[in-house]
Amino acid sequence: MSEYQYYEFVAIDEPLSERQMLTLRAISSRATITPTSFVNTYNYGDLKADPRDLVKRYFDAFLYVANWGSHEFILRLPRQVLDKETVEPFCGGQGLSVRAEGKHTLLEFCSEDEDGEWESGEGWLSSLVPLRADILAGDLRCLYLGWLLCAQNGELDDEAAEPTLPPGCPSLRELSASLSALADFLRLDPDLIEAAAEGFPADDQEQMQGALQRWVGALPASEKDAFLLRVAGGEGPVVRSELLKRFRANCAKDAAPATFDVPRRTVAQLLESRDARAAERKRREAEKRAKGAARRAEEEARARKEHLDSLAGREAELWKRVETLIRATQPKSYDEAVAILVDLRDLSRREGTGDDFELCLTKLRERHRNKPSLRQRLERAGL
């Protein structure tokens, strides 16, 4: 089997310089390189560089897919926005890990599934990159999904408690498009995600927005001016992150709504809930299939009855039609003749004239005993 490896890097905060692009070109002569991206597909050979080193030096996001089941996704963020200590409670194995690299924090998500279906890497990164903006805004739900992957992979102790998300963080009950894409990319069990979401209250965005508006309104004018000057100077994402982090800290102290104010569950409890949910889902699906099959059977029986009703009293005409079709000695004619014979058999059983039908059928088989193709069709139809 031929190999397939897909590498895609994206620069978000700062485009690549001409010199950097030349350095990358020296690594790969076949890659597609632009000021904001580096993309290469390998069917043999491999990238002549460490992807993590390239992310550390040039890029803010990286995606890797291989046809032996490897899925990797890395995000690089400013340490002043997300530090290693914040991420570590969500790390428990290969599913999610974190590295501090100079002024940056690197989040690494990894899913391995040798038995899964192979899929192309194209298109994945564009659906995952918005997670970086979500993190900059204080939405850390992707970290929780990474922790869930560690739990799914059996990398955590059964008694390990789930990590908590910051106050004000949106709920898992409503995943954004990028979070749903991450769950799909990491091949997270939907039943496990739903089991985890049960512990999150539903979002109340209007209430949260009102609390944010009141909090911003209470900030000193000099502080607001300082924030605006920083935004005008190009620090918009960092300022947003700082503001939201302070707001959520204020939520934790005051009576403002929090989205994860529930007892922490253990890995064992989450997996048990997942299994129960999966069993219930399968039961409902089986029940739905059974009801669907019963409904289709009723519809087919009703249609069959109506069809036989339309044939009642026309038996002699139908036997003549069968003879005409058989004499044509054409495959399609044989098929139509056999279909009519099946109708005559079912009609005779309903009318209690089965013996007459069997006698006529025996004579027909005798008359056409030298037609092997017809005989085969009759046998397949149980005639």
C-alpha positions in Angstrom: 0.0 0.0 0.0 1.4 3.4 -0.9 1.9 6.0 1.8 0.1 9.2 2.2 1.3 12.0 4.5 -0.2 15.5 4.5 1.5 18.5 6.2 -0.1 21.9 6.4 1.2 25.0 8.3 -0.4 28.4 8.7 1.0 31.7 9.8 -1.7 33.9 11.4 -0.2 36.7 13.5 2.7 37.5 11.2 3.3 36.6 7.6 6.5 34.9 6.4 9.3 37.0 5.1 11.0 36.4 1.8 14.0 35.0 3.7 11.9 32.6 5.7 10.1 31.4 2.6 13.5 30.7 1.0 14.5 28.8 4.1 11.3 26.7 3.8 11.9 26.1 0.1 15.3 24.6 0.9 13.4 22.1 3.1 11.0 21.1 0.3 11.2 21.8 -3.4 7.7 20.5 -4.0 5.7 22.3 -1.2 3.2 25.0 -1.9 4.6 28.0 0.0 2.9 31.4 0.4 3.5 34.2 2.9 0.9 32.6 5.2 1.2 28.8 4.5 3.3 25.8 3.8 1.6 22.7 2.4 3.0 19.4 1.2 1.8 16.0 0.4 4.1 12.9 0.4 3.3 9.6 -1.2 6.9 8.5 -0.6 9.7 10.2 1.4 9.0 12.6 4.3 9.4 16.1 5.5 13.0 16.9 6.1 12.4 18.9 9.2 10.7 18.6 12.6 7.2 20.0 12.3 7.3 21.3 15.9 10.4 23.2 15.2 8.8 24.9 12.2 5.8 25.8 14.3 8.1 27.2 17.0 9.9 29.4 14.5 7.3 30.4 11.8 3.7 29.2 12.2 0.7 29.5 14.4 -1.1 26.3 13.4 -0.1 22.9 12.0 -2.0 19.8 10.8 -0.8 16.4 9.9 -2.7 13.4 8.5 -1.2 10.0 7.5 -2.9 7.0 6.0 -1.9 4.7 8.9 -4.2 6.6 11.2 -2.2 9.5 12.6 -4.0 12.8 13.1 -2.1 15.7 14.7 -3.0 19.3 15.3 -0.8 22.0 16.9 -1.6 25.6 17.9 0.9 28.2 18.9 -0.3 31.0 21.2 1.3 33.9 23.1 2.2 32.8 26.6 0.8 36.0 28.0 -2.6 34.8 26.7 -2.3 31.1 27.5 0.4 29.7 29.7 1.6 26.1 30.2 0.3 26.0 33.8 -3.3 26.7 32.6 -3.2 23.9 30.1 -1.5 21.2 32.2 -4.6 20.1 34.2 -6.2 19.1 30.8 -3.1 17.0 29.8 -2.9 13.3 30.6 -1.3 11.6 27.7 -0.8 11.6 24.0 -4.3 13.1 23.3 -3.3 16.5 24.5 0.1 17.8 25.5 1.6 21.3 26.0 5.1 22.8 25.6 6.4 26.2 26.5 8.6 27.6 23.8 10.0 31.1 24.5 7.2 33.6 24.2 4.8 30.9 23.0 2.7 28.0 24.3 2.3 25.0 21.9 -0.9 22.9 22.2 -0.5 19.5 20.6 -3.6 17.3 19.9 -2.9 13.8 18.7 -5.2 10.9 17.7 -4.0 7.5 16.5 -6.4 4.9 14.9 -4.7 2.3 12.7 -8.1 0.5 12.2 -10.0 3.6 11.1 -10.9 4.6 7.6 -8.2 6.6 5.7 -9.1 10.2 4.8 -7.4 13.1 3.1 -5.9 16.0 5.1 -7.1 18.7 2.8 -9.7 21.1 4.2 -9.2 20.1 7.9 -7.0 23.0 9.0 -9.3 25.8 7.8 -12.1 24.4 9.9 -9.8 24.1 13.0 -7.9 27.4 12.9 -10.8 29.4 14.4 -10.1 27.5 17.7 -7.1 29.7 18.1 -9.2 32.9 18.1 -11.6 31.1 20.6 -8.7 30.5 23.0 -7.5 34.1 22.6 -11.1 35.0 23.7 -10.9 32.8 26.7 -12.9 29.8 25.4 -10.9 26.8 26.6 -13.4 24.1 25.6 -10.9 22.6 23.1 -8.7 21.7 26.0 -11.5 19.8 27.7 -12.0 17.9 24.4 -8.3 17.0 24.5 -8.7 15.7 28.0 -11.7 13.7 26.9 -9.6 12.1 24.2 -7.0 11.1 26.9 -9.9 9.5 28.8 -11.2 7.7 25.7 -7.7 6.4 25.0 -7.4 4.9 28.4 -4.5 7.2 29.3 -6.0 8.4 32.6 -6.7 6.7 35.9 -10.3 5.8 36.5 -10.5 7.9 39.6 -9.0 11.0 37.9 -11.4 13.9 38.2 -12.3 16.0 35.2 -10.6 19.5 34.9 -12.7 22.6 35.4 -13.2 25.3 32.8 -12.9 29.0 33.8 -16.1 30.7 35.0 -18.0 32.2 32.0 -16.6 29.7 29.6 -19.3 28.5 27.1 -21.0 25.2 27.7 -20.2 21.9 25.9 -23.9 21.5 25.3 -23.6 23.7 22.2 -20.4 23.1 20.3 -19.2 25.6 17.7 -18.4 24.5 14.2 -14.7 24.5 15.0 -15.1 22.5 18.1 -17.3 19.9 16.2 -14.5 19.8 13.6 -11.9 19.1 16.3 -14.1 16.3 17.8 -14.4 14.7 14.4 -10.6 15.2 13.6 -9.7 13.6 17.0 -12.3 10.8 16.4 -13.9 11.5 19.8 -16.8 9.3 20.6 -20.0 11.4 20.3 -21.6 9.4 23.2 -18.6 10.5 25.4 -19.0 14.1 24.4 -22.7 14.0 25.2 -22.0 12.3 28.5 -19.6 15.1 29.4 -22.0 17.8 28.3 -24.5 16.6 30.8 -22.4 18.2 33.5 -22.5 21.7 31.9 -25.5 24.0 32.4 -27.0 25.5 29.3 -25.5 28.8 28.1 -27.3 32.0 29.0 -25.7 34.3 26.5 -28.0 37.3 27.1 -27.3 37.1 30.9 -23.5 36.8 30.3 -23.5 39.6 27.8 -25.4 41.9 30.2 -22.9 41.1 33.0 -20.0 41.9 30.6 -21.5 45.2 29.6 -22.0 46.2 33.2 -18.4 45.2 34.1 -16.9 47.1 31.2 -19.0 50.1 32.0 -17.6 50.2 35.6 -14.0 50.2 34.5 -12.2 53.6 35.0 -12.1 55.8 32.0 -8.3 55.9 32.1 -8.1 52.2 32.0 -10.5 52.0 29.0 -8.3 54.6 27.2 -5.2 52.5 27.8 -6.9 49.5 26.4 -8.1 51.4 23.3 -4.6 52.7 22.6 -3.2 49.1 22.8 -5.9 48.0 20.4 -5.0 50.8 18.0 -1.4 49.7 18.3 -2.2 46.3 17.0 -2.7 44.4 20.3 -6.4 43.7 19.7 -6.4 39.9 20.3 -4.2 40.2 23.4 -6.3 43.0 24.9 -9.5 41.0 24.2 -8.0 38.0 26.0 -6.9 40.1 29.0 -10.3 41.8 29.3 -12.2 38.5 29.1 -9.8 36.8 31.6 -10.4 39.6 34.1 -14.1 39.5 33.5 -14.2 35.8 34.2 -12.1 36.2 37.3 -14.7 38.8 38.5 -17.5 36.3 37.7 -15.8 33.7 39.9 -15.8 36.2 42.9 -19.2 37.7 42.4 -22.6 36.2 41.7 -22.2 36.4 38.0 -23.2 33.2 36.1 -20.6 30.4 35.9 -20.9 27.6 33.4 -19.1 24.9 35.3 -20.5 25.1 38.8 -21.2 21.4 39.2 -19.4 18.5 41.0 -16.4 17.1 39.1 -16.9 13.6 37.7 -14.3 10.9 37.5 -13.1 9.3 34.3 -14.8 6.1 35.4 -18.1 7.9 35.8 -17.9 9.6 32.4 -17.0 6.3 30.7 -19.9 4.6 32.5 -22.3 7.3 31.4 -20.9 7.1 27.9 -21.6 3.3 27.8 -25.1 3.7 29.2 -25.8 6.4 26.6 -24.4 4.3 23.8 -26.6 1.3 24.9 -29.7 3.5 25.1 -28.9 5.0 21.7 -28.5 1.6 20.1 -31.7 0.4 21.7 -33.6 3.4 20.3 -32.0 2.9 16.9 -33.0 -0.8 16.9 -36.5 0.1 18.0 -36.7 2.6 15.2 -35.4 0.1 12.6 -38.0 -2.5 13.9 -40.8 0.0 13.6 -39.6 1.0 10.2 -39.4 -2.6 9.0 -42.9 -3.3 10.4 -44.3 -0.3 8.7 -42.7 -1.2 5.4 -44.0 -4.8 5.7 -47.5 -3.5 6.3 -47.2 -1.2 3.3 -45.9 -4.1 1.2 -48.6 -6.4 2.3 -51.3 -3.9 1.6 -49.8 -3.2 -1.9 -49.6 -6.9 -2.5 -53.2 -7.5 -1.5 -54.3 -4.6 -3.8 -52.3 -6.1 -6.7 -53.7 -9.6 -6.2 -57.2 -8.1 -6.0 -56.7 -6.6 -9.4 -55.7 -10.0 -10.8 -58.7 -12.0 -9.4 -60.9 -13.5 -12.1 -58.2 -13.0 -14.8 -56.4 -16.3 -14.2 -57.1 -17.8 -17.6 -55.9 -14.6 -19.3 -52.7 -14.6 -17.2 -51.9 -18.3 -18.1 -52.2 -17.4 -21.8 -49.9 -14.4 -21.2 -47.3 -16.7 -19.6 -47.3 -19.0 -22.6 -46.9 -16.1 -25.0 -43.9 -14.7 -23.0 -42.2 -18.1 -22.8 -42.5 -18.7 -26.5 -40.6 -15.4 -27.1 -37.5 -17.2 -25.5 -36.0 -13.9 -24.4 -34.5 -13.4 -20.9 -36.8 -10.4 -20.1 -39.8 -12.3 -21.3 -38.9 -15.3 -19.0 -38.5 -12.9 -16.1 -42.0 -11.4 -16.7 -43.5 -14.8 -17.2 -42.0 -16.0 -13.8 -43.3 -12.8 -12.1 -46.8 -13.6 -13.4 -46.6 -17.2 -12.2 -45.6 -16.0 -8.7 -48.8 -13.8 -8.8 -50.9 -16.8 -9.9 -49.4 -19.0 -7.1 -50.1 -16.4 -4.4 -53.6 -15.8 -5.7 -54.3 -19.5 -5.8 -53.2 -19.9 -2.2 -55.4 -17.0 -1.1 -58.4 -18.4 -3.1 -57.8 -22.0 -2.0 -57.1 -23.3 -5.5 -53.5 -24.3 -4.9 -54.0 -27.8 -6.3 -55.2 -26.4 -9.7 -52.2 -24.1 -9.9 -49.8 -26.9 -9.1 -51.3 -29.0 -11.9 -51.1 -26.2 -14.4 -47.5 -25.4 -13.4 -46.5 -29.1 -13.7 -47.9 -29.2 -17.3 -46.1 -26.0 -18.1 -42.8 -27.2 -16.9 -43.2 -30.4 -18.9 -44.0 -28.5 -22.1 -40.9 -26.4 -21.7 -38.5 -28.9 -20.2 -35.9 -28.2 -22.9 -35.5 -24.5 -21.8 -32.8 -24.6 -19.0 -32.8 -20.8 -18.6 -36.5 -20.9 -17.8 -36.1 -23.8 -15.5 -33.4 -22.0 -13.5 -35.7 -19.0 -13.1 -38.6 -21.1 -11.9 -36.4 -22.8 -9.3 -35.0 -19.5 -8.0 -38.6 -18.3 -7.6 -39.6 -21.4 -5.7 -41.7 -22.7 -8.6 
